[in-house]
Amino acid sequence: MRDHPPAYLALAASGELARRADEAQRRVERCDLCPRRCGVNRRAGERGFCGARAQASVASHNRHDGEEPPISGTRGSGTIFLSHCTMRCVFCQNFPISQKGVGRQVGPLGLAERMLDLQRRGCHNINFVTPTHYVHEILTALVLAVEKGFALPLVWNTSGFESLETLRLLDGVVAVYLPDIKYADNRMAEKYSSGRGYVEANRAALREMWRQVGPLELDEEGVARRGMIVRHLVLPGGIAGTADCLDFLAREISPHVHLALMSQYFPANRADEFPEINRRVSKKEYAPLVKQAERIGFSGWIQPL
């Protein structure tokens, strides 16, 4: 860490980090932090699609050992689960947090305290889960935490439904992007995740994340210091458009991007209302996708079925 201090420390020292935090806080008054651009004044108590108030709400913070190996490492990832989400997946496994808003309002000071606590506990990084709608609170919390000695890399663990304006606030702040590529077809994104325009927003976001951090870089312990890992959850019946998603990554990001291809789907939340996804993925569906990923030559992890 001493040899590779996070870039945000220089941004904090110059005042740029505080400027970006102030800009994000102002944007909450006509909220356009995600591609939905609801335009509501969350500061005044109005709520947009995500349902979040202006003040950050946290469901849990703890050491997490179940992420990809370069994220969890040997001492765990300091994971902060934020309440609410900019999407509404009918199969979401964390729907009490993402859709029902389970959590406690803590604001920037509470976030900063949790970041410092996880640093004291020896975690390799701070891993913000579904963070986009609270970017203003996260940047403000980072300013406060740095003043008290915080210096861990930040992981942005996201659905990949991001706006370029918001991502630019994170340039030099986020060390590791951990986005999803959920769908290749907007009709599927809207039907199963209320994600109108997801494909265009997601692909533009992936390009911007890659521009900012590039390929995965590991430290001497094999822990991610910088870079991008893309996750893709295979859905039954080809609904996610996995083959097209993999082609996009190889063609427009890089065949060397780290990919986590996941087979862990199971019907959760409201999936039983949709017969076509009310089952697990079959071996017949999954095997050709594994072969495609291997043929392209992605680095990363393929989850066994």
C-alpha positions in Angstrom: 0.0 0.0 0.0 2.9 2.4 0.8 4.3 1.6 -2.6 1.0 2.1 -4.4 -1.1 4.7 -2.6 -4.6 5.1 -3.9 -4.9 7.9 -6.5 -7.7 9.5 -4.5 -5.2 10.6 -1.9 -3.8 13.1 -4.4 -7.3 14.2 -5.4 -8.1 14.8 -1.7 -4.9 16.8 -1.1 -5.6 19.0 -4.1 -9.2 19.6 -3.1 -10.5 17.9 -6.2 -12.2 15.1 -4.3 -14.2 17.6 -2.2 -15.2 19.5 -5.4 -16.5 16.3 -7.0 -18.4 15.4 -3.8 -20.0 18.8 -3.8 -21.0 18.4 -7.4 -22.6 15.0 -6.7 -24.4 16.4 -3.7 -25.9 19.2 -5.9 -27.0 16.7 -8.5 -29.2 14.9 -5.9 -31.5 18.0 -5.9 -32.5 17.1 -9.4 -31.3 13.5 -9.3 -29.5 12.3 -12.5 -27.0 10.0 -10.9 -28.1 7.0 -12.9 -29.3 6.7 -16.5 -32.9 7.0 -15.4 -32.4 10.7 -14.7 -35.5 10.9 -12.5 -35.0 14.6 -11.8 -36.5 14.4 -8.3 -35.2 16.4 -5.3 -34.1 13.7 -3.0 -32.8 16.4 -0.6 -36.4 17.5 -0.1 -37.6 14.0 0.5 -38.7 13.2 -3.1 -37.9 9.7 -4.3 -37.2 8.4 -7.8 -37.3 4.9 -9.2 -34.7 3.5 -6.8 -36.7 4.7 -3.8 -33.6 6.0 -2.0 -33.5 9.1 0.2 -30.6 11.5 -0.1 -28.9 10.1 3.0 -27.0 6.8 2.5 -28.6 3.7 3.9 -26.5 0.6 4.8 -27.8 -2.9 5.2 -24.6 -4.4 6.4 -20.8 -4.0 6.5 -18.4 -6.8 7.1 -15.4 -8.8 5.8 -16.4 -10.9 2.8 -14.4 -13.9 1.6 -16.7 -15.0 -1.2 -15.8 -12.6 -4.0 -13.4 -13.3 -6.9 -10.0 -14.3 -5.4 -8.3 -11.0 -6.3 -11.0 -9.1 -4.5 -11.3 -11.2 -1.3 -7.6 -12.1 -1.1 -6.5 -13.7 2.2 -7.9 -11.0 4.5 -11.3 -10.5 2.9 -13.0 -7.6 1.1 -14.6 -4.9 3.3 -18.0 -5.1 1.8 -20.6 -2.4 2.4 -24.1 -3.4 1.2 -26.1 -0.3 0.4 -29.9 -0.3 0.4 -32.0 0.2 -2.7 -31.0 -0.2 -6.4 -31.4 1.5 -9.7 -32.7 -1.7 -11.2 -35.5 -4.1 -10.2 -34.6 -7.6 -11.2 -37.6 -10.0 -10.7 -35.1 -12.7 -9.8 -32.9 -10.7 -7.4 -31.5 -12.8 -4.6 -31.0 -9.7 -2.4 -34.4 -8.2 -3.0 -35.1 -7.3 0.7 -32.1 -4.9 0.5 -32.3 -3.8 -3.1 -36.1 -3.5 -3.5 -37.5 -3.2 0.0 -34.8 -0.9 1.2 -33.8 -2.9 4.3 -31.0 -1.0 6.0 -30.2 1.9 8.3 -29.6 5.5 7.3 -26.1 6.4 8.2 -25.1 9.3 6.0 -21.5 10.2 5.0 -20.1 10.1 8.6 -21.6 6.7 9.2 -20.1 5.5 5.9 -16.7 6.9 6.8 -16.8 5.2 10.2 -17.6 1.8 8.5 -14.8 2.3 6.0 -12.3 3.0 8.8 -13.6 0.0 10.8 -13.0 -2.4 7.9 -9.6 -0.9 7.3 -8.7 -1.5 11.0 -10.0 -5.1 10.6 -7.4 -5.7 7.9 -9.6 -5.9 4.8 -7.8 -5.5 1.5 -10.3 -3.0 0.1 -13.7 -1.4 0.5 -16.3 -3.0 -1.7 -19.4 -0.8 -2.3 -22.3 -3.0 -3.4 -25.1 -1.3 -5.5 -23.5 2.1 -4.9 -24.6 4.3 -7.8 -27.5 6.1 -6.2 -25.3 7.0 -3.2 -22.3 8.3 -5.1 -22.7 11.7 -3.5 -22.6 10.2 0.0 -19.7 7.9 -0.9 -17.5 10.7 -2.2 -18.3 12.9 0.8 -17.6 10.0 3.2 -14.2 9.4 1.4 -13.2 13.0 2.1 -14.0 12.5 5.8 -12.3 9.1 6.0 -9.1 10.3 4.3 -8.8 13.0 6.9 -8.7 10.2 9.5 -6.1 8.0 7.7 -8.1 5.9 5.4 -6.1 4.6 2.4 -7.7 1.4 1.0 -8.5 0.8 -2.7 -12.2 1.2 -3.5 -14.2 -1.5 -5.4 -17.3 -0.4 -7.3 -19.6 -3.4 -7.3 -22.4 -2.5 -9.7 -25.2 -3.7 -12.0 -23.4 -1.8 -14.8 -26.4 0.5 -15.2 -24.3 3.7 -15.0 -24.3 7.2 -16.5 -21.0 8.5 -18.0 -21.3 11.8 -16.0 -21.4 9.8 -12.7 -18.5 7.6 -13.7 -16.3 10.6 -14.6 -16.7 11.7 -10.9 -15.1 8.4 -10.0 -12.1 8.7 -12.3 -9.0 8.3 -10.1 -11.3 7.4 -7.1 -12.3 3.8 -7.9 -9.4 1.4 -8.2 -11.4 -1.7 -9.3 -14.6 -1.8 -11.2 -16.7 -4.9 -10.7 -19.7 -4.4 -13.1 -22.3 -6.8 -14.5 -23.1 -7.2 -18.1 -26.6 -8.4 -17.6 -28.3 -8.4 -21.0 -27.7 -8.1 -24.7 -31.4 -7.2 -25.5 -33.2 -4.2 -24.1 -36.5 -6.0 -24.3 -35.2 -8.6 -21.9 -33.7 -6.0 -19.7 -36.9 -4.1 -19.4 -39.1 -7.2 -18.9 -37.0 -8.8 -16.2 -35.1 -5.9 -14.6 -37.1 -2.7 -15.5 -34.0 -1.7 -17.2 -35.1 0.5 -20.1 -32.1 1.4 -22.2 -29.8 -0.9 -20.2 -27.8 -2.3 -23.1 -26.6 1.1 -24.4 -26.0 2.5 -21.0 -24.2 -0.6 -19.8 -21.9 -0.9 -22.8 -21.0 2.8 -22.7 -20.3 2.4 -19.0 -18.0 -0.6 -19.5 -16.0 1.3 -22.1 -15.6 4.2 -19.7 -14.6 1.9 -16.8 -12.0 0.2 -19.0 -10.7 3.6 -20.1 -10.2 4.6 -16.5 -8.6 1.5 -15.0 -7.7 -0.9 -17.8 -6.8 -4.6 -17.2 -6.5 -6.2 -13.8 -3.3 -5.4 -11.9 -2.4 -7.5 -8.9 -0.1 -6.7 -6.0 2.6 -9.0 -4.5 -0.2 -10.8 -2.5 -2.2 -11.5 -5.7 -4.9 -8.9 -4.6 -6.4 -6.5 -7.2 -4.7 -3.1 -7.1 -6.4 -1.7 -10.1 -8.5 -2.8 -13.1 -11.8 -4.3 -14.1 -13.6 -7.6 -13.6 -16.9 -8.1 -15.5 -19.5 -10.4 -14.2 -22.2 -12.2 -16.2 -25.0 -14.3 -14.8 -26.3 -16.8 -17.3 -30.1 -17.0 -17.3 -32.4 -19.8 -18.4 -33.5 -19.9 -22.0 -30.8 -17.6 -23.3 -32.6 -14.6 -21.9 -29.4 -12.8 -20.9 -28.0 -13.1 -24.4 -24.8 -14.4 -23.1 -23.2 -15.2 -26.4 -23.7 -11.6 -27.6 -22.4 -10.3 -24.3 -19.2 -12.3 -24.6 -18.8 -11.2 -28.2 -19.2 -7.6 -27.2 -16.6 -7.9 -24.4 -14.1 -9.5 -26.7 -14.7 -7.1 -29.6 -15.1 -3.7 -27.8 -13.5 -4.1 -24.4 -10.7 -6.7 -24.7 -10.4 -10.5 -25.0 -8.0 -10.1 -22.0 -10.6 -8.5 -19.7 -11.2 -10.6 -16.6 -14.6 -12.3 -16.8 -16.6 -14.1 -14.1 -19.1 -16.3 -15.9 -21.7 -17.4 -13.3 -24.1 -20.4 -13.3 -25.5 -19.7 -9.9 -28.9 -18.5 -11.0 -31.9 -19.8 -9.1 -35.5 -18.6 -9.0 -35.8 -16.0 -6.3 -38.0 -13.0 -5.5 -40.8 -12.9 -8.2 -39.2 -15.4 -10.6 -42.1 -17.8 -10.1 -44.3 -15.3 -11.9 -42.3 -16.0 -15.1 -42.4 -19.7 -16.0 -39.5 -19.3 -18.5 -37.1 -18.3 -15.7 -38.6 -20.4 -12.9 -35.8 -23.0 -13.1 -32.1 -23.3 -13.0 -29.8 -23.2 -16.1 -29.3 -26.6 -17.7 -26.0 -28.2 -18.7 -27.1 -28.1 -22.3 -27.5 -24.3 -22.1 -24.3 -23.6 -20.1 -21.7 -25.8 -21.8 -21.6 -24.0 -25.2 -21.2 -20.7 -23.4 -18.3 -22.0 -21.4 -16.7 -23.2 -24.6 -17.2 -19.8 -26.2 -15.5 -18.0 -23.3 -12.7 -20.5 -23.4 -12.3 -20.1 -27.2 -12.1 -16.3 -26.8 -9.5 -16.7 -24.1 -10.9 -14.6 -21.3 -8.9 -14.5 -18.1 -11.0 -15.0 -15.0 -13.3 -17.6 -13.5 -16.0 -19.9 -14.9 -18.4 -21.1 -12.2 -19.1 -24.8 -12.4 -22.8 -25.7 -13.0 
